[in-house]
Amino acid sequence: MQLGMVGLGRMGANMTRRLMRGNHQLVVSDLSADNVKQLVGEGATGSSSLDDFVSKLKPPRAAWVMVPAGDATEKTVLGLAEKMSSGDTIIDGGNSYFKDDVRRAKMLQKKGINYVDVGTSGGIWGIDRGYCMMIGGPEAAVKHLDPIFKTLAPGRGDVERTPGREKMPGTAEDGYLYCGPSGAGHFVKMVHNGIEYGLMQAYAEGFDIFQNANSTQVPEEHRYNLNVADIAEVWRRGSVVGSWLLDLTAMALVENPTLSNYTGVVADSGEGRWTIMAAIEEAVPSEVLSAALYTRFRSRQQHTFAEKVLSAMRQKFGGHVEPKSHAAD
């Protein structure tokens, strides 16, 4: 199947590569000519502008936008919409706010253009592990794109089946899911990231307690000099708190048990805030997720070992580099 990819950063470039491995035909566009040249060398069809990009797509066209959320996504979607036609589809695979999806979908619907929002999780490892996708938009357009989603998704792999799912239909076990109309995909991904904040914070605080177990503030007979790297490793083996986040934490601690290569400045990219806003609108208590978000705010003022653990996990799963300033990314 042919697909256009706009945005060849960490995620967009690797998604393009995974799709080409699955024998899909990719047309690529990026502000960096070098990024385009690199993917052309690997088998993609390059383009020099959005006009050139759209001209190389065969109707009904499908263009996947993988640029930073916010103004960059807005401009790219509107720019594509000016050049595309009825029956074409624009896919936003970034971390957009779900209410923006609803607004854009209504705008594009007037031209007969489908708008599909895809919450995408997988980070820099997705090229090999696959990407977990939460999808919203017109159901017919999503079904048409199923070969794309199926290739990008992890597939069932060796994950043990949930008891009782043997006779249940759907694609959830393959790692992608149609969640509902416009905005539903990014809504689910938004809450996913809010939960991620809470899980990361729980690990970070636990390891901070271990790191300070030999503090002089503790009676001498209650002090322990613990090997945090070994604790992370043993928890990976049969513990109920085992997870991919713990795997990444164990990796970071093996590389540097003190995490001295991290400052502890922890950014937030929007989804955590939006999750709390949704909880407020729904009158749903979310104490843990709120506290995790506030801790990220505080991390830009003072840094503990817990924040270094958080920063290490972000770098490991998403390639996120600590910001030099204290501004949120």
C-alpha positions, -999 to 999 in steps of 0.1 A, spaced: 0 0 0 12 35 -7 15 60 22 30 95 25 50 104 56 55 140 66 81 144 93 112 122 95 123 127 130 130 98 154 95 83 152 86 92 116 118 79 101 116 46 119 80 41 111 88 47 75 115 20 77 92 -5 93 66 1 67 91 -3 39 102 -36 54 66 -46 51 67 -39 14 46 -7 15 56 22 -8 65 54 10 66 89 -2 84 111 23 87 148 31 107 167 57 120 202 63 155 186 63 166 177 28 192 154 44 165 134 62 147 130 29 179 119 11 186 93 38 152 77 34 154 78 -4 186 59 -1 167 32 18 140 29 -8 115 57 -2 103 82 -28 115 117 -19 97 151 -24 110 186 -24 78 204 -11 43 196 0 30 202 -35 56 177 -49 47 153 -20 10 153 -28 16 150 -65 34 117 -59 6 101 -40 -20 81 -59 -58 88 -52 -73 81 -28 -42 96 -11 -32 89 25 -7 112 43 6 105 78 18 136 97 45 129 123 56 164 134 57 180 168 22 186 183 8 221 183 15 247 157 37 225 135 9 199 132 -18 225 127 1 241 98 10 208 82 -25 194 83 -40 227 69 -13 228 43 -20 193 31 -58 199 32 -54 227 7 -37 203 -18 -57 171 -12 -91 161 -25 -123 145 -15 -118 109 -5 -82 115 6 -71 109 42 -48 128 66 -35 109 96 -21 127 127 2 103 145 17 127 169 5 137 204 -22 162 195 -49 173 219 -80 154 212 -102 185 211 -80 198 183 -87 166 164 -124 171 167 -121 206 153 -98 196 125 -120 167 115 -150 190 111 -129 214 90 -117 187 67 -151 170 64 -163 201 45 -139 191 17 -146 154 20 -112 147 34 -110 120 61 -91 129 93 -77 100 114 -60 105 147 -36 79 159 -21 79 194 13 61 188 34 45 215 67 27 210 93 54 210 127 48 195 123 10 199 92 8 178 111 0 146 118 -35 159 92 -39 187 63 -24 168 41 5 177 10 3 199 -17 24 182 -50 39 195 -70 51 165 -99 76 160 -118 89 130 -142 77 103 -144 39 106 -144 33 68 -112 53 64 -96 34 93 -105 1 78 -90 11 45 -57 19 63 -57 -15 81 -27 -29 62 -6 1 74 -16 -3 110 -11 -40 109 25 -36 96 33 -9 122 18 -28 151 38 -54 172 15 -83 163 6 -110 189 42 -121 193 49 -142 224 26 -122 247 4 -147 267 -32 -144 257 -56 -130 283 -79 -158 295 -113 -156 278 -101 -136 248 -98 -167 226 -132 -161 209 -132 -123 210 -128 -105 177 -108 -74 170 -72 -62 167 -64 -53 203 -42 -84 207 -23 -73 176 -14 -40 192 -37 -15 175 -73 -6 182 -101 15 166 -113 35 196 -141 55 181 -148 88 162 -125 118 157 -104 125 188 -109 91 204 -75 78 195 -56 107 210 -80 108 240 -70 72 248 -33 80 242 -36 111 264 -47 90 294 -21 64 285 6 90 289 -10 103 321 -8 68 336 27 66 323 36 96 344 22 79 375 40 46 369 73 63 363 69 84 394 61 53 416 93 35 404 113 67 408 102 73 444 108 37 453 144 37 440 150 70 457 141 53 490 166 26 482 193 51 473 189 69 507 185 37 528 220 44 543 213 80 552 226 93 585 191 104 593 182 67 597 193 49 629 225 30 622 210 -5 628 183 3 601 207 15 574 212 -6 543 238 -1 515 216 -15 486 226 -23 451 198 -6 432 209 -21 398 205 -56 412 171 -48 428 158 -35 394 171 -67 378 156 -92 403 122 -74 400 123 -81 363 122 -118 371 87 -129 382 78 -98 402 43 -83 400 58 -49 394 77 -61 363 72 -39 332 90 -24 302 96 7 322 114 -14 348 134 -31 321 146 4 309 153 15 345 175 -17 350 193 -8 318 200 27 329 212 16 363 236 -10 349 251 17 327 255 41 357 242 31 391 243 67 404 227 82 373 253 110 375 249 115 337 214 129 343 205 162 360 170 152 370 152 179 349 120 161 338 100 176 310 63 171 302 50 172 267 14 180 273 -5 148 277 -2 146 315 -17 181 318 -45 173 294 -53 141 313 -57 161 345 -78 186 327 -101 158 314 -103 144 349 -114 178 362 -140 181 335 -154 146 343 -151 151 381 -129 120 384 -103 120 412 -68 115 399 -45 121 429 -16 100 417 -15 113 382 -18 149 394 10 144 419 33 129 392 27 159 370 35 184 397 67 165 405 78 171 370 72 208 375 92 207 407 121 188 390 130 220 371 138 237 404 156 210 424 167 175 415 166 142 434 177 107 425 140 100 418 140 126 391 172 112 376 154 78 374 125 95 356 148 113 332 167 80 325 135 62 317 124 89 293 158 88 275 156 50 273 121 46 258 119 77 237 154 90 232 144 122 250 174 144 258 172 165 290 164 201 282 192 226 288 167 251 301 139 246 326 112 250 300 88 222 292 93 204 259 
